[in-house]
C-alpha cells in the first residue's frame, strides 16, 4: 500500500491501493479517513478526506493508453447529495474536500461511468486535527523564516532551532473566519492586508512534550503557500526547552482531541543570522540584522559586546523574523557580528561608490501580457551575480536605488522559470528578492537604501519600514517621509522619498506635500551633494516627460550644491544633461528586474523635460551595476555589465555629462 504525501511544492502526492476494477465503485469498510493522518474517525466540514475502495475510477478512464491520473471528470463524489471538489482520483483512492457548513451525519457516494457505490455514512465533528506527514511520521513543515523543509535533514541546508517558527500543514481544524467557497483556497486578492481565514478555535501544540506557542492557525494563506483548498497552516514557535533530535514529536490538540503524532528535526545549536549589514542614515551608521530567533544578537564594537535592539517583532503568518539594529559610534574602528567583521563607514572621502538599481524579480499579472520573470534562473534574474561582482569591485559604499520587492502575483502553472516562488507582500518575498541574494554586497561595504515605488504602503511598504528605512520604526507604514541627509566623507547624500509621487498626473495634494520637502532640501544642501530619489526628477519615460509631481513641487529648481540627481525606476542606464543647466540626471535601474526596451539616445536629445531641453543623453539597456569615483571636477561613472566589464564610461563635471558611448 502506498500512502498520501503532502508537500508544499506540490502539496498533495497520493498513494493508491491497486485492486481489480469492479462493475461499480465500492467504498471499503472504514474507507473514509482523514487525508492527513489516514486515521478513521469523524470528518470535519471544510477539511480533506481520503476515500479508499475499489473501482473508484471508471474502467473507461483506466483503459490501456488512457491518460493518468486525469480522471477527475469521469468521477464524482457526493456528500449528502452535493457534488464535492476532488483533488485526486485513482482506482483505489479519492481525495476530496468536505463542504463547509455541514452538520450531523453525512452520506458519501462515489459515481463513475460504471455506476454508483452504495452510500457510506460518516459522522461529522467540529474538529479532528491531523498533521500532514511525508511518510506517516515526518511532518511536512517549513522553517517559516527560510522556506526550508525540516525533514530529510541530510538533504537540507539546516535544521530548525529552538525559538524559530515552524510552518506546519494540517487539516481538520474546523470553522474559520472569512470562510471561502468549498473547493477554493483563501482569498488571493493582491493586498497589503490580505484577508485571513483564521481558525475559530486555535489548536494547542506540544513539541517534544513541551507546550509550544501557536502564533497563527487557519487556512494556508496564498502567497506564502500554493493555491489549495482545505489545507490549514499552523505556525508554531519551537520552545527553548524543546529536545533536540531528528524525530522530535509534534502534536496538535483541539477541544480535547489530539492529532496524529508527527516528527520534526531540531538542532540545539544557534541559528545563523538571515541577513546583516551596515547602512548610512541621518544620524550616522547603523548596524542591522534579521534573525529567526526571538532575541537580537550581540555586536562587538571595538572589543565591547553590546546587544542589538529589536526594531520589529515577528508578526505571523507573514513576518516570522525579528529585525534588530544598533547605532555605530563614529569613532568605531572595528566591529563584528555573528563572528564576522562589519564593513564600517570610511573615515575620509569615498573613492569608490557602487550603485545597483531595481533588483526585484517581476511576477506581474496587472498588464497584458502578464510578466513571469525566470526568478530561478541567475541569467534571467542576475541580482545575485551582480551583488557578488559588485562586492568584488572593492566598493566603499553601495547605493541601491529602490524597488527591491517585485513578486506580486503567483507564478503561472507549469512555468519552470519561477516555479515555487512566493508572492504577495510578506517576508518570504523580501527574503527571496533581496536578502537571500545581496549578502555579498552587504559584507563588502555600508549601504544606502532609496525607497522605491514598490515599497509604498499599498505594496511592500511594511517590509521597507521593518527592515530598510534608516529612521526608528513606528510600527506603521508611512506614505510620505521627510528628506534626510547622510554624509559619506565630504559628500552629502540627500534622500527624497518619491515612492508615491505620480509620474504622469500632477496630483494637487501630492504636489502640496512635496513642495515643503524641497524647501527642506534647499535648507540642508551643502556645496557637495547628490539628490537621491527613486523616481527620476528629469527624464523621458515611455515617451513622455516625468516626474510631473516632483517637477511641480521642486519648481524644477535645486540648490547649486546638488551636483547630481541619482535615481532608478526606469530599468536601464541613462544620463542626461540639460539646457538651461540643471543638475545632471543619472538613472541606474538595471539591477535585475525585467529591462525596459532600448531607448536610443538620439531620440532623447532635443526633447523637453521639466523646463529644460535635453542636450546630451546616454542610454544603455543591459543588466549590471555602476561604479562612481571622484575626479578633480566631479565624478567618473562607469556603467558595467553583470560580470563587471565596462560598457560605458561617463564624466560628470560642472553640470554636464559626457560619455564615450
GUVO-782272 format. One record per residue (C-alpha): residue in three letters; chain; x, y, z. Coordinates in steps of 0.05 Angstrom, whole numbers. Layout:
pami / dodo / u / v / w
ALA / A / X / Y / Z
...
END
This chain:
pami / dodo / u / v / w
UNK / A / 0 / 0 / 0
UNK / A / 25 / 69 / -17
UNK / A / 5 / 128 / 27
UNK / A / -10 / 201 / 11
UNK / A / 46 / 251 / 12
UNK / A / 34 / 325 / 24
UNK / A / 88 / 376 / 9
UNK / A / 89 / 450 / -5
UNK / A / 116 / 449 / -75
UNK / A / 63 / 401 / -99
UNK / A / 23 / 399 / -34
UNK / A / -10 / 332 / -47
UNK / A / 22 / 268 / -71
UNK / A / -22 / 209 / -63
UNK / A / -19 / 134 / -50
UNK / A / -62 / 81 / -81
UNK / A / -84 / 10 / -67
UNK / A / -83 / -28 / -132
UNK / A / -143 / -74 / -135
UNK / A / -182 / -105 / -192
UNK / A / -235 / -59 / -222
UNK / A / -307 / -77 / -207
UNK / A / -371 / -64 / -244
UNK / A / -387 / -6 / -198
UNK / A / -345 / 32 / -147
UNK / A / -342 / 4 / -77
UNK / A / -321 / 44 / -15
UNK / A / -282 / -1 / 32
UNK / A / -308 / -13 / 103
UNK / A / -276 / 42 / 145
UNK / A / -250 / 71 / 80
UNK / A / -268 / 144 / 94
UNK / A / -209 / 173 / 133
UNK / A / -173 / 238 / 148
UNK / A / -130 / 256 / 87
UNK / A / -71 / 277 / 130
UNK / A / -67 / 223 / 184
UNK / A / -103 / 166 / 147
UNK / A / -138 / 151 / 212
UNK / A / -211 / 132 / 213
UNK / A / -259 / 174 / 252
UNK / A / -306 / 233 / 242
UNK / A / -299 / 280 / 184
UNK / A / -297 / 356 / 190
UNK / A / -331 / 408 / 147
UNK / A / -281 / 444 / 102
UNK / A / -226 / 393 / 111
UNK / A / -197 / 339 / 67
UNK / A / -215 / 265 / 68
UNK / A / -188 / 205 / 33
UNK / A / -236 / 152 / 7
UNK / A / -208 / 82 / -3
UNK / A / -241 / 27 / -42
UNK / A / -242 / -10 / -108
UNK / A / -264 / 12 / -178
UNK / A / -266 / 84 / -156
UNK / A / -241 / 108 / -224
UNK / A / -283 / 85 / -283
UNK / A / -259 / 29 / -328
UNK / A / -262 / 77 / -388
UNK / A / -213 / 123 / -353
UNK / A / -165 / 67 / -336
UNK / A / -164 / 31 / -402
UNK / A / -95 / 18 / -433
UNK / A / -67 / 82 / -461
UNK / A / -117 / 127 / -425
UNK / A / -88 / 190 / -393
UNK / A / -70 / 181 / -320
UNK / A / -87 / 208 / -269
UNK / A / -130 / 257 / -309
UNK / A / -194 / 222 / -289
UNK / A / -229 / 273 / -246
UNK / A / -281 / 290 / -299
UNK / A / -303 / 217 / -302
UNK / A / -314 / 210 / -227
UNK / A / -357 / 248 / -178
UNK / A / -366 / 244 / -103
UNK / A / -428 / 269 / -69
UNK / A / -436 / 283 / 5
UNK / A / -509 / 288 / 26
UNK / A / -526 / 292 / -48
UNK / A / -480 / 350 / -64
UNK / A / -420 / 341 / -110
UNK / A / -355 / 358 / -75
UNK / A / -287 / 381 / -101
UNK / A / -238 / 325 / -118
UNK / A / -164 / 334 / -110
UNK / A / -141 / 265 / -134
UNK / A / -172 / 203 / -164
UNK / A / -145 / 133 / -175
UNK / A / -179 / 65 / -177
UNK / A / -166 / 55 / -103
UNK / A / -165 / 125 / -73
UNK / A / -200 / 192 / -79
UNK / A / -181 / 254 / -41
UNK / A / -237 / 305 / -33
UNK / A / -258 / 366 / 8
UNK / A / -318 / 361 / 55
UNK / A / -364 / 420 / 41
UNK / A / -365 / 477 / 90
UNK / A / -428 / 485 / 133
UNK / A / -448 / 412 / 140
UNK / A / -476 / 386 / 206
UNK / A / -496 / 318 / 234
UNK / A / -481 / 254 / 196
UNK / A / -460 / 252 / 123
UNK / A / -470 / 201 / 68
UNK / A / -416 / 192 / 16
UNK / A / -428 / 163 / -53
UNK / A / -377 / 153 / -109
UNK / A / -402 / 153 / -181
UNK / A / -365 / 139 / -246
UNK / A / -381 / 112 / -315
UNK / A / -390 / 42 / -286
UNK / A / -443 / 63 / -235
UNK / A / -450 / 88 / -164
UNK / A / -426 / 60 / -98
UNK / A / -472 / 44 / -41
UNK / A / -476 / 103 / 7
UNK / A / -429 / 101 / 66
UNK / A / -445 / 140 / 129
UNK / A / -393 / 181 / 166
UNK / A / -400 / 222 / 229
UNK / A / -386 / 296 / 226
UNK / A / -346 / 330 / 282
UNK / A / -329 / 403 / 295
UNK / A / -254 / 387 / 296
UNK / A / -208 / 328 / 283
UNK / A / -138 / 357 / 276
UNK / A / -87 / 319 / 235
UNK / A / -16 / 338 / 212
UNK / A / 6 / 321 / 142
UNK / A / 68 / 277 / 140
UNK / A / 119 / 254 / 89
UNK / A / 120 / 181 / 107
UNK / A / 69 / 174 / 163
UNK / A / 119 / 202 / 212
UNK / A / 158 / 264 / 190
UNK / A / 116 / 327 / 190
UNK / A / 112 / 368 / 127
UNK / A / 139 / 431 / 159
UNK / A / 179 / 492 / 138
UNK / A / 225 / 535 / 178
UNK / A / 180 / 595 / 166
UNK / A / 237 / 646 / 162
UNK / A / 274 / 609 / 106
UNK / A / 222 / 567 / 70
UNK / A / 268 / 508 / 86
UNK / A / 239 / 439 / 99
UNK / A / 255 / 407 / 165
UNK / A / 250 / 336 / 141
UNK / A / 305 / 296 / 106
UNK / A / 358 / 331 / 149
UNK / A / 415 / 303 / 108
UNK / A / 389 / 339 / 46
UNK / A / 374 / 409 / 72
UNK / A / 416 / 469 / 89
UNK / A / 399 / 468 / 163
UNK / A / 351 / 441 / 215
UNK / A / 302 / 481 / 256
UNK / A / 326 / 513 / 321
UNK / A / 290 / 530 / 386
UNK / A / 258 / 598 / 381
UNK / A / 243 / 592 / 307
UNK / A / 174 / 586 / 278
UNK / A / 154 / 521 / 244
UNK / A / 100 / 525 / 189
UNK / A / 61 / 460 / 198
UNK / A / 7 / 437 / 150
UNK / A / -56 / 404 / 175
UNK / A / -129 / 391 / 162
UNK / A / -190 / 381 / 206
UNK / A / -183 / 446 / 246
UNK / A / -255 / 464 / 234
UNK / A / -291 / 530 / 224
UNK / A / -254 / 593 / 202
UNK / A / -267 / 666 / 195
UNK / A / -278 / 691 / 124
UNK / A / -298 / 622 / 101
UNK / A / -281 / 612 / 27
UNK / A / -325 / 575 / -22
UNK / A / -319 / 499 / -19
UNK / A / -263 / 480 / -66
UNK / A / -229 / 548 / -61
UNK / A / -167 / 569 / -23
UNK / A / -169 / 632 / 20
UNK / A / -177 / 699 / -15
UNK / A / -117 / 711 / -61
UNK / A / -132 / 784 / -75
UNK / A / -67 / 823 / -80
UNK / A / -68 / 867 / -19
UNK / A / -21 / 893 / 34
UNK / A / -71 / 868 / 86
UNK / A / -96 / 802 / 58
UNK / A / -160 / 771 / 84
UNK / A / -141 / 714 / 130
UNK / A / -185 / 654 / 144
UNK / A / -166 / 643 / 216
UNK / A / -188 / 582 / 256
UNK / A / -245 / 599 / 303
UNK / A / -214 / 553 / 354
UNK / A / -139 / 555 / 356
UNK / A / -103 / 490 / 369
UNK / A / -53 / 480 / 424
UNK / A / 13 / 447 / 407
UNK / A / 69 / 408 / 440
UNK / A / 138 / 397 / 412
UNK / A / 178 / 343 / 446
UNK / A / 125 / 343 / 500
UNK / A / 136 / 417 / 515
UNK / A / 79 / 466 / 504
UNK / A / 93 / 509 / 443
UNK / A / 66 / 578 / 426
UNK / A / 17 / 578 / 367
UNK / A / 22 / 645 / 332
UNK / A / -26 / 631 / 274
UNK / A / -74 / 576 / 256
UNK / A / -121 / 579 / 196
UNK / A / -127 / 562 / 123
UNK / A / -59 / 566 / 90
UNK / A / -55 / 637 / 61
UNK / A / -36 / 644 / -11
UNK / A / 28 / 680 / -29
UNK / A / 69 / 641 / 21
UNK / A / 33 / 577 / 2
UNK / A / 7 / 546 / -63
UNK / A / -67 / 550 / -80
UNK / A / -101 / 490 / -48
UNK / A / -167 / 483 / -13
UNK / A / -176 / 451 / 55
UNK / A / -104 / 459 / 78
UNK / A / -91 / 493 / 144
UNK / A / -26 / 526 / 165
UNK / A / -5 / 525 / 238
UNK / A / 54 / 570 / 256
UNK / A / 86 / 543 / 320
UNK / A / 146 / 570 / 356
UNK / A / 195 / 517 / 379
UNK / A / 203 / 524 / 455
UNK / A / 272 / 539 / 481
UNK / A / 269 / 476 / 524
UNK / A / 247 / 431 / 467
UNK / A / 292 / 370 / 460
UNK / A / 339 / 364 / 400
UNK / A / 338 / 305 / 353
UNK / A / 318 / 282 / 284
UNK / A / 250 / 256 / 305
UNK / A / 222 / 303 / 358
UNK / A / 146 / 290 / 365
UNK / A / 95 / 345 / 349
UNK / A / 22 / 341 / 368
UNK / A / -36 / 389 / 358
UNK / A / -97 / 387 / 404
UNK / A / -166 / 419 / 399
UNK / A / -225 / 411 / 445
UNK / A / -193 / 351 / 478
UNK / A / -180 / 317 / 411
UNK / A / -107 / 303 / 393
UNK / A / -77 / 297 / 324
UNK / A / -32 / 242 / 299
UNK / A / 39 / 247 / 325
UNK / A / 86 / 275 / 272
UNK / A / 161 / 288 / 280
UNK / A / 208 / 345 / 263
UNK / A / 284 / 352 / 265
UNK / A / 311 / 402 / 316
UNK / A / 382 / 424 / 326
UNK / A / 402 / 457 / 392
UNK / A / 458 / 499 / 363
UNK / A / 445 / 574 / 349
UNK / A / 413 / 592 / 284
UNK / A / 455 / 635 / 236
UNK / A / 431 / 705 / 221
UNK / A / 388 / 712 / 158
UNK / A / 420 / 779 / 139
UNK / A / 467 / 831 / 168
UNK / A / 492 / 897 / 142
UNK / A / 512 / 968 / 158
UNK / A / 474 / 1027 / 129
UNK / A / 481 / 1102 / 129
UNK / A / 425 / 1144 / 158
UNK / A / 412 / 1215 / 182
UNK / A / 447 / 1203 / 248
UNK / A / 506 / 1163 / 223
UNK / A / 518 / 1089 / 212
UNK / A / 470 / 1035 / 236
UNK / A / 484 / 960 / 242
UNK / A / 423 / 918 / 225
UNK / A / 408 / 844 / 226
UNK / A / 350 / 798 / 214
UNK / A / 343 / 735 / 254
UNK / A / 294 / 677 / 260
UNK / A / 305 / 679 / 336
UNK / A / 261 / 719 / 384
UNK / A / 321 / 756 / 413
UNK / A / 373 / 800 / 380
UNK / A / 447 / 783 / 375
UNK / A / 505 / 820 / 405
UNK / A / 554 / 863 / 367
UNK / A / 626 / 872 / 387
UNK / A / 646 / 945 / 376
UNK / A / 720 / 958 / 390
UNK / A / 721 / 897 / 436
UNK / A / 658 / 915 / 475
UNK / A / 597 / 870 / 468
UNK / A / 530 / 906 / 460
UNK / A / 462 / 874 / 448
UNK / A / 425 / 898 / 387
UNK / A / 356 / 928 / 399
UNK / A / 293 / 899 / 370
UNK / A / 269 / 941 / 311
UNK / A / 208 / 899 / 293
UNK / A / 178 / 837 / 324
UNK / A / 153 / 776 / 285
UNK / A / 81 / 781 / 260
UNK / A / 55 / 714 / 235
UNK / A / 37 / 688 / 186
UNK / A / 72 / 738 / 141
UNK / A / 132 / 764 / 181
UNK / A / 164 / 707 / 221
UNK / A / 230 / 743 / 235
UNK / A / 259 / 793 / 284
UNK / A / 293 / 856 / 257
UNK / A / 349 / 884 / 300
UNK / A / 392 / 947 / 300
UNK / A / 444 / 987 / 337
UNK / A / 476 / 1055 / 324
UNK / A / 550 / 1052 / 309
UNK / A / 592 / 1107 / 340
UNK / A / 631 / 1149 / 291
UNK / A / 694 / 1132 / 329
UNK / A / 687 / 1057 / 319
UNK / A / 746 / 1025 / 285
UNK / A / 726 / 951 / 285
UNK / A / 660 / 914 / 296
UNK / A / 639 / 842 / 289
UNK / A / 570 / 809 / 284
UNK / A / 558 / 734 / 281
UNK / A / 634 / 726 / 285
UNK / A / 645 / 765 / 220
UNK / A / 673 / 836 / 212
UNK / A / 623 / 890 / 193
UNK / A / 641 / 940 / 138
UNK / A / 646 / 1005 / 177
UNK / A / 640 / 1073 / 142
UNK / A / 704 / 1101 / 115
UNK / A / 738 / 1157 / 153
UNK / A / 752 / 1209 / 100
UNK / A / 728 / 1218 / 29
UNK / A / 699 / 1159 / -10
UNK / A / 737 / 1139 / -73
UNK / A / 692 / 1084 / -100
UNK / A / 617 / 1081 / -95
UNK / A / 576 / 1025 / -127
UNK / A / 504 / 1036 / -150
UNK / A / 454 / 980 / -161
UNK / A / 382 / 993 / -180
UNK / A / 313 / 959 / -186
UNK / A / 333 / 889 / -166
UNK / A / 269 / 850 / -151
UNK / A / 243 / 793 / -195
UNK / A / 180 / 812 / -232
UNK / A / 118 / 768 / -226
UNK / A / 63 / 814 / -251
UNK / A / -6 / 799 / -279
UNK / A / -32 / 871 / -277
UNK / A / -18 / 882 / -351
UNK / A / -27 / 845 / -416
UNK / A / 11 / 802 / -426
UNK / A / 28 / 780 / -356
UNK / A / 102 / 781 / -339
UNK / A / 134 / 720 / -306
UNK / A / 208 / 733 / -299
UNK / A / 250 / 670 / -290
UNK / A / 268 / 681 / -217
UNK / A / 300 / 612 / -214
UNK / A / 350 / 628 / -270
UNK / A / 411 / 670 / -249
UNK / A / 420 / 693 / -321
UNK / A / 348 / 717 / -330
UNK / A / 348 / 747 / -260
UNK / A / 421 / 762 / -244
UNK / A / 417 / 803 / -179
UNK / A / 457 / 751 / -140
UNK / A / 512 / 752 / -192
UNK / A / 511 / 828 / -193
UNK / A / 517 / 831 / -117
UNK / A / 576 / 784 / -118
UNK / A / 613 / 821 / -174
UNK / A / 596 / 889 / -144
UNK / A / 626 / 865 / -79
UNK / A / 689 / 843 / -115
UNK / A / 698 / 914 / -143
UNK / A / 723 / 940 / -76
UNK / A / 666 / 988 / -61
UNK / A / 669 / 1036 / -2
UNK / A / 594 / 1049 / -5
UNK / A / 537 / 1015 / -42
UNK / A / 475 / 1054 / -62
UNK / A / 412 / 1016 / -80
UNK / A / 362 / 1058 / -118
UNK / A / 297 / 1023 / -97
UNK / A / 245 / 972 / -119
UNK / A / 270 / 911 / -82
UNK / A / 204 / 873 / -79
UNK / A / 171 / 853 / -145
UNK / A / 137 / 785 / -137
UNK / A / 66 / 809 / -135
UNK / A / 29 / 752 / -169
UNK / A / 34 / 676 / -169
UNK / A / 78 / 642 / -220
UNK / A / 38 / 614 / -278
UNK / A / 25 / 538 / -272
UNK / A / 78 / 499 / -309
UNK / A / 127 / 556 / -314
UNK / A / 193 / 526 / -291
UNK / A / 228 / 593 / -290
UNK / A / 190 / 617 / -228
UNK / A / 160 / 552 / -202
UNK / A / 155 / 550 / -127
UNK / A / 163 / 625 / -119
UNK / A / 129 / 662 / -61
UNK / A / 88 / 723 / -79
UNK / A / 46 / 780 / -50
UNK / A / 73 / 824 / 7
UNK / A / 109 / 784 / 60
UNK / A / 177 / 764 / 89
UNK / A / 182 / 705 / 41
UNK / A / 186 / 752 / -18
UNK / A / 233 / 801 / 17
UNK / A / 279 / 742 / 31
UNK / A / 274 / 714 / -39
UNK / A / 280 / 780 / -75
UNK / A / 332 / 815 / -32
UNK / A / 363 / 785 / 30
UNK / A / 379 / 716 / 2
UNK / A / 414 / 749 / -58
UNK / A / 453 / 810 / -36
UNK / A / 491 / 788 / 27
UNK / A / 557 / 790 / -12
UNK / A / 545 / 864 / -24
UNK / A / 524 / 874 / 49
UNK / A / 590 / 843 / 70
UNK / A / 631 / 888 / 25
UNK / A / 611 / 959 / 44
UNK / A / 560 / 1002 / 81
UNK / A / 493 / 1010 / 45
UNK / A / 449 / 1070 / 27
UNK / A / 378 / 1049 / 10
UNK / A / 329 / 1091 / -31
UNK / A / 254 / 1077 / -23
UNK / A / 221 / 1055 / -88
UNK / A / 150 / 1058 / -113
UNK / A / 144 / 983 / -100
UNK / A / 154 / 999 / -26
UNK / A / 92 / 1043 / -19
UNK / A / 41 / 1028 / 35
UNK / A / -6 / 993 / -13
UNK / A / 51 / 948 / -35
UNK / A / 113 / 926 / 3
UNK / A / 118 / 987 / 49
UNK / A / 111 / 946 / 113
UNK / A / 175 / 909 / 96
UNK / A / 211 / 974 / 78
UNK / A / 198 / 1003 / 147
UNK / A / 212 / 938 / 183
UNK / A / 279 / 927 / 150
UNK / A / 309 / 984 / 109
UNK / A / 284 / 1053 / 129
UNK / A / 342 / 1086 / 168
UNK / A / 297 / 1120 / 220
UNK / A / 264 / 1090 / 282
UNK / A / 208 / 1042 / 267
UNK / A / 140 / 1070 / 286
UNK / A / 103 / 1004 / 276
UNK / A / 64 / 1030 / 217
UNK / A / 76 / 1046 / 144
UNK / A / 81 / 1119 / 124
UNK / A / 61 / 1144 / 55
UNK / A / 109 / 1203 / 59
UNK / A / 174 / 1211 / 97
UNK / A / 216 / 1274 / 106
UNK / A / 281 / 1284 / 68
UNK / A / 344 / 1266 / 105
UNK / A / 418 / 1274 / 93
UNK / A / 474 / 1225 / 106
UNK / A / 548 / 1240 / 99
UNK / A / 597 / 1197 / 60
UNK / A / 661 / 1235 / 77
UNK / A / 651 / 1305 / 48
UNK / A / 596 / 1281 / 1
UNK / A / 526 / 1294 / 24
UNK / A / 473 / 1244 / 4
UNK / A / 403 / 1274 / 7
UNK / A / 346 / 1224 / 4
UNK / A / 278 / 1248 / -22
UNK / A / 224 / 1195 / -15
UNK / A / 187 / 1197 / -82
UNK / A / 153 / 1130 / -74
UNK / A / 82 / 1155 / -81
UNK / A / 95 / 1213 / -130
UNK / A / 54 / 1203 / -193
UNK / A / 97 / 1202 / -256
UNK / A / 45 / 1228 / -305
UNK / A / -10 / 1264 / -267
UNK / A / 0 / 1330 / -229
UNK / A / -39 / 1308 / -167
UNK / A / -50 / 1371 / -126
UNK / A / -45 / 1341 / -56
UNK / A / 19 / 1305 / -74
UNK / A / 49 / 1369 / -101
UNK / A / 28 / 1406 / -38
UNK / A / 61 / 1353 / 6
UNK / A / 126 / 1351 / -33
UNK / A / 135 / 1426 / -40
UNK / A / 158 / 1437 / 33
UNK / A / 202 / 1376 / 26
UNK / A / 241 / 1411 / -29
UNK / A / 245 / 1473 / 16
UNK / A / 279 / 1429 / 67
UNK / A / 326 / 1403 / 14
UNK / A / 346 / 1474 / -2
UNK / A / 359 / 1487 / 71
UNK / A / 401 / 1425 / 84
UNK / A / 442 / 1421 / 20
UNK / A / 517 / 1433 / 25
UNK / A / 562 / 1452 / -33
UNK / A / 577 / 1379 / -50
UNK / A / 512 / 1339 / -51
UNK / A / 474 / 1287 / -90
UNK / A / 399 / 1283 / -91
UNK / A / 378 / 1210 / -87
UNK / A / 306 / 1195 / -105
UNK / A / 277 / 1133 / -136
UNK / A / 235 / 1167 / -190
UNK / A / 279 / 1208 / -236
UNK / A / 265 / 1282 / -230
UNK / A / 280 / 1298 / -303
UNK / A / 276 / 1242 / -354
UNK / A / 236 / 1214 / -411
UNK / A / 197 / 1151 / -392
UNK / A / 151 / 1114 / -441
UNK / A / 158 / 1171 / -489
UNK / A / 136 / 1226 / -442
UNK / A / 169 / 1272 / -391
UNK / A / 168 / 1251 / -318
UNK / A / 162 / 1261 / -259
UNK / A / 109 / 1316 / -263
UNK / A / 92 / 1316 / -189
UNK / A / 164 / 1324 / -167
UNK / A / 178 / 1375 / -222
UNK / A / 120 / 1418 / -199
UNK / A / 137 / 1411 / -125
UNK / A / 210 / 1429 / -137
UNK / A / 193 / 1483 / -188
UNK / A / 249 / 1450 / -228
UNK / A / 298 / 1486 / -183
UNK / A / 350 / 1453 / -138
UNK / A / 406 / 1486 / -98
UNK / A / 472 / 1496 / -134
UNK / A / 505 / 1449 / -85
UNK / A / 466 / 1390 / -112
UNK / A / 513 / 1368 / -167
UNK / A / 477 / 1305 / -190
UNK / A / 409 / 1272 / -185
UNK / A / 414 / 1196 / -178
UNK / A / 352 / 1152 / -189
UNK / A / 326 / 1085 / -212
UNK / A / 254 / 1068 / -232
UNK / A / 269 / 1060 / -306
UNK / A / 303 / 993 / -317
UNK / A / 361 / 1020 / -358
UNK / A / 425 / 1060 / -352
UNK / A / 417 / 1133 / -373
UNK / A / 450 / 1201 / -366
UNK / A / 421 / 1269 / -382
UNK / A / 449 / 1340 / -390
UNK / A / 401 / 1399 / -395
UNK / A / 396 / 1470 / -422
UNK / A / 385 / 1513 / -382
UNK / A / 430 / 1477 / -334
UNK / A / 402 / 1432 / -281
UNK / A / 440 / 1381 / -240
UNK / A / 454 / 1323 / -287
UNK / A / 404 / 1266 / -281
UNK / A / 433 / 1195 / -275
UNK / A / 387 / 1135 / -279
UNK / A / 413 / 1067 / -256
UNK / A / 356 / 1017 / -253
UNK / A / 386 / 956 / -288
UNK / A / 400 / 912 / -227
UNK / A / 354 / 853 / -241
UNK / A / 282 / 869 / -258
UNK / A / 258 / 860 / -329
UNK / A / 295 / 911 / -371
UNK / A / 260 / 967 / -408
UNK / A / 264 / 969 / -483
UNK / A / 324 / 1003 / -516
UNK / A / 316 / 1079 / -519
UNK / A / 365 / 1108 / -570
UNK / A / 399 / 1169 / -541
UNK / A / 386 / 1205 / -607
UNK / A / 312 / 1202 / -594
UNK / A / 321 / 1236 / -526
UNK / A / 364 / 1295 / -547
UNK / A / 322 / 1356 / -563
UNK / A / 263 / 1335 / -521
UNK / A / 239 / 1376 / -462
UNK / A / 230 / 1351 / -391
UNK / A / 213 / 1399 / -335
UNK / A / 231 / 1467 / -361
UNK / A / 295 / 1446 / -397
UNK / A / 316 / 1415 / -462
UNK / A / 358 / 1352 / -463
UNK / A / 424 / 1369 / -496
UNK / A / 461 / 1304 / -481
UNK / A / 437 / 1234 / -466
UNK / A / 465 / 1164 / -459
UNK / A / 420 / 1103 / -458
UNK / A / 442 / 1031 / -448
UNK / A / 397 / 970 / -437
UNK / A / 432 / 912 / -403
UNK / A / 437 / 882 / -334
UNK / A / 493 / 907 / -289
UNK / A / 516 / 958 / -239
UNK / A / 556 / 1023 / -239
UNK / A / 617 / 1048 / -203
UNK / A / 627 / 1122 / -185
UNK / A / 696 / 1151 / -170
UNK / A / 712 / 1224 / -156
UNK / A / 754 / 1269 / -201
UNK / A / 781 / 1338 / -190
UNK / A / 718 / 1368 / -222
UNK / A / 664 / 1316 / -209
UNK / A / 658 / 1241 / -218
UNK / A / 672 / 1185 / -266
UNK / A / 612 / 1138 / -273
UNK / A / 627 / 1071 / -304
UNK / A / 567 / 1031 / -329
UNK / A / 585 / 957 / -322
UNK / A / 555 / 891 / -343
UNK / A / 536 / 836 / -295
UNK / A / 608 / 810 / -291
UNK / A / 637 / 880 / -282
UNK / A / 660 / 890 / -353
UNK / A / 660 / 964 / -374
UNK / A / 602 / 982 / -421
UNK / A / 602 / 1058 / -418
UNK / A / 646 / 1109 / -383
UNK / A / 618 / 1178 / -367
UNK / A / 647 / 1241 / -337
UNK / A / 603 / 1286 / -294
UNK / A / 630 / 1356 / -285
UNK / A / 603 / 1427 / -278
UNK / A / 531 / 1409 / -291
UNK / A / 544 / 1366 / -353
UNK / A / 555 / 1293 / -371
UNK / A / 598 / 1266 / -428
UNK / A / 601 / 1191 / -444
UNK / A / 643 / 1150 / -491
UNK / A / 581 / 1114 / -518
END
